């Protein structure tokens, strides 16, 4: 009985060691191309980069818009108001295009 118990303990330990080694090898293996988790990670990185790019472009557009809305020296009020109207329309189109950037 003692021999059987020893063999059972030894074989179960060897089996556990093999399972442990296989688990570590499987965890260290690179993701397979048709593994959805790899694609999800890349998609998440792409989405984050796209959002960062949108925010940068929106910030630049807002700075440009703010600069254009100021009255220029020697500009009449009438010309300034006309230019403001055109600039507001242009700004709205530009923001709309930036927001549509990721949906294409």
C-alpha positions as CSV (number, residue, x, y, z in Angstrom):
1,X,0.0,0.0,0.0
2,X,2.9,2.3,0.8
3,X,4.4,1.8,-2.6
4,X,1.1,2.5,-4.3
5,X,0.7,5.8,-2.3
6,X,4.2,6.9,-3.1
7,X,3.8,6.2,-6.9
8,X,0.4,8.0,-6.9
9,X,2.0,11.0,-5.2
10,X,5.0,11.1,-7.5
11,X,2.9,10.7,-10.7
12,X,0.4,13.3,-9.6
13,X,3.3,15.8,-8.9
14,X,4.9,15.0,-12.3
15,X,1.5,15.6,-13.9
16,X,1.0,18.9,-12.1
17,X,4.5,20.0,-13.2
18,X,3.7,19.2,-16.8
19,X,0.5,21.1,-16.6
20,X,2.3,24.1,-15.0
21,X,5.0,24.1,-17.7
22,X,2.4,23.9,-20.5
23,X,0.4,26.8,-18.9
24,X,3.4,29.0,-18.8
25,X,4.4,28.2,-22.4
26,X,0.9,28.8,-23.6
27,X,0.8,32.2,-21.8
28,X,4.1,33.3,-23.3
29,X,3.1,32.3,-26.8
30,X,2.3,35.2,-29.2
31,X,-1.4,35.6,-30.1
32,X,-2.6,33.7,-33.2
33,X,-3.9,35.8,-36.1
34,X,-7.4,34.5,-35.7
35,X,-7.3,35.0,-32.0
36,X,-10.0,37.7,-31.3
37,X,-8.1,39.1,-28.3
38,X,-5.2,40.2,-30.4
39,X,-7.5,42.0,-32.8
40,X,-9.4,43.6,-30.0
41,X,-6.1,45.0,-28.6
42,X,-5.0,46.4,-31.9
43,X,-8.5,47.9,-32.5
44,X,-8.4,49.5,-29.1
45,X,-5.0,51.0,-29.8
46,X,-6.2,52.2,-33.2
47,X,-9.3,53.8,-31.6
48,X,-7.2,55.5,-28.9
49,X,-4.8,56.9,-31.6
50,X,-7.7,58.1,-33.7
51,X,-9.3,59.9,-30.7
52,X,-6.0,61.5,-29.9
53,X,-5.6,62.7,-33.5
54,X,-9.2,64.0,-33.5
55,X,-8.6,66.0,-30.3
56,X,-5.4,67.4,-31.7
57,X,-7.1,68.5,-34.9
58,X,-10.0,70.0,-33.0
59,X,-7.7,72.0,-30.8
60,X,-5.7,73.3,-33.8
61,X,-9.0,74.2,-35.6
62,X,-10.3,76.0,-32.5
63,X,-7.1,78.0,-32.1
64,X,-7.2,79.0,-35.8
65,X,-10.9,79.9,-35.5
66,X,-10.3,82.1,-32.5
67,X,-7.5,83.9,-34.3
68,X,-9.7,84.5,-37.4
69,X,-12.6,85.8,-35.4
70,X,-10.6,88.7,-34.0
71,X,-11.0,92.1,-35.7
72,X,-8.1,93.1,-37.9
73,X,-6.6,96.6,-37.8
74,X,-8.2,99.0,-40.2
75,X,-11.0,96.6,-41.0
76,X,-14.5,98.1,-41.1
77,X,-17.2,96.6,-38.9
78,X,-19.2,95.5,-41.9
79,X,-16.3,93.6,-43.4
80,X,-15.5,92.1,-40.1
81,X,-19.0,90.9,-39.5
82,X,-19.2,89.4,-43.0
83,X,-15.8,87.7,-42.5
84,X,-17.1,86.3,-39.1
85,X,-20.2,84.8,-40.7
86,X,-18.1,83.0,-43.4
87,X,-15.6,81.9,-40.7
88,X,-18.3,80.5,-38.5
89,X,-19.7,78.4,-41.4
90,X,-16.2,77.3,-42.4
91,X,-15.4,76.3,-38.8
92,X,-18.6,74.3,-38.4
93,X,-17.8,72.4,-41.6
94,X,-14.2,71.7,-40.5
95,X,-15.4,70.4,-37.0
96,X,-18.0,68.2,-38.7
97,X,-15.3,66.7,-41.1
98,X,-13.0,66.1,-38.1
99,X,-15.7,64.3,-36.2
100,X,-16.6,62.1,-39.3
101,X,-12.9,61.2,-39.6
102,X,-13.1,57.9,-37.7
103,X,-16.4,56.7,-39.2
104,X,-15.1,56.2,-42.7
